[in-house]
Amino acid sequence: MQLPEDQLRAGHIPADVYRRLPPGTDVRRVVIVQEAPRSYTGPIVLTLVVVTGAIAVLLVIAFVAQVVAGAAVAVLSATSGLTYSINRAARRRAVGK
């Protein structure tokens, strides 16, 4: 038994605790309550949920921005005659020359 926790689990009463017991106390009936070790599961899960939520919010914002931009281009092209197009064939011919 190297650690005080091992002594407590084995039923030994440390000397400082033994000195604080009132006279006439039956040592065999003394129960020492230990604080449970800290669990890090909750904070880790909370961090993962927050990061996942932030990524989901960013993806939704990006999708909404893309839809708004597409709608804006559609409205502008329908109302004022502005067009936005990508001509990939012309770009390939220019690169090949």
C-alpha positions as CSV (number, residue, x, y, z in Angstrom):
1,M,0.0,0.0,0.0
2,Q,1.8,3.1,-1.2
3,L,-1.0,5.7,-1.5
4,P,-3.3,6.9,1.3
5,E,-6.2,6.0,-0.9
6,D,-5.0,2.3,-0.8
7,Q,-4.9,2.5,3.0
8,L,-8.5,3.9,3.1
9,R,-9.7,1.2,0.8
10,A,-8.1,-1.5,3.0
11,G,-9.9,-0.2,6.0
12,H,-6.9,1.6,7.8
13,I,-7.6,4.8,9.6
14,P,-4.9,7.4,9.2
15,A,-3.4,8.7,12.4
16,D,-4.6,12.3,12.0
17,V,-8.2,11.1,11.5
18,Y,-7.8,8.6,14.4
19,R,-6.7,11.4,16.8
20,R,-9.9,13.4,15.9
21,L,-12.3,10.6,16.9
22,P,-14.1,11.1,20.2
23,P,-13.0,8.9,23.1
24,G,-14.9,5.6,23.3
25,T,-15.6,5.5,19.5
26,D,-15.7,1.9,18.1
27,V,-13.1,2.1,15.4
28,R,-14.6,-0.8,13.6
29,R,-17.8,1.2,12.9
30,V,-16.0,4.3,11.5
31,V,-16.7,5.0,7.9
32,I,-14.4,7.3,5.9
33,V,-16.1,8.9,2.9
34,Q,-13.9,9.9,0.0
35,E,-14.7,12.4,-2.7
36,A,-15.2,10.7,-6.0
37,P,-12.5,11.4,-8.7
38,R,-13.3,14.1,-11.1
39,S,-14.8,13.0,-14.4
40,Y,-13.9,14.9,-17.6
41,T,-16.5,13.2,-19.8
42,G,-19.0,16.1,-19.4
43,P,-16.7,18.9,-20.4
44,I,-15.3,16.9,-23.3
45,V,-18.8,16.1,-24.6
46,L,-19.9,19.7,-24.2
47,T,-16.8,20.9,-26.1
48,L,-17.5,18.5,-29.0
49,V,-21.2,19.6,-29.1
50,V,-20.3,23.3,-29.2
51,V,-17.7,22.7,-32.0
52,T,-20.1,20.6,-34.0
53,G,-22.9,23.2,-33.6
54,A,-20.5,26.0,-34.7
55,I,-19.5,24.1,-37.8
56,A,-23.2,23.4,-38.6
57,V,-24.1,27.0,-38.2
58,L,-21.2,28.1,-40.5
59,L,-22.3,25.6,-43.1
60,V,-25.9,26.8,-43.0
61,I,-24.7,30.4,-43.3
62,A,-22.6,29.5,-46.3
63,F,-25.5,27.7,-48.0
64,V,-27.9,30.6,-47.3
65,A,-25.3,33.1,-48.7
66,Q,-24.9,31.0,-51.9
67,V,-28.7,30.8,-52.3
68,V,-29.0,34.6,-51.8
69,A,-26.2,35.3,-54.3
70,G,-27.9,33.0,-56.9
71,A,-31.2,34.7,-56.3
72,A,-29.6,38.1,-56.6
73,V,-28.0,37.2,-59.9
74,A,-31.3,35.8,-61.2
75,V,-33.2,38.9,-60.2
76,L,-30.6,41.2,-61.7
77,S,-30.5,39.3,-65.0
78,A,-34.3,39.2,-65.2
79,T,-34.9,42.9,-64.4
80,S,-32.0,44.8,-65.8
81,G,-30.6,42.5,-68.4
82,L,-27.3,41.8,-66.6
83,T,-26.1,38.3,-67.0
84,Y,-23.5,36.2,-65.3
85,S,-22.2,33.2,-67.1
86,I,-19.2,30.9,-67.0
87,N,-18.0,30.0,-70.5
88,R,-15.6,27.1,-69.9
89,A,-15.3,26.2,-73.6
90,A,-13.8,29.7,-74.4
91,R,-11.4,29.4,-71.6
92,R,-10.1,26.0,-72.8
93,R,-9.6,27.3,-76.4
94,A,-7.7,30.3,-75.1
95,V,-5.4,28.1,-73.0
96,G,-4.7,25.7,-75.8
97,K,-3.5,28.3,-78.3
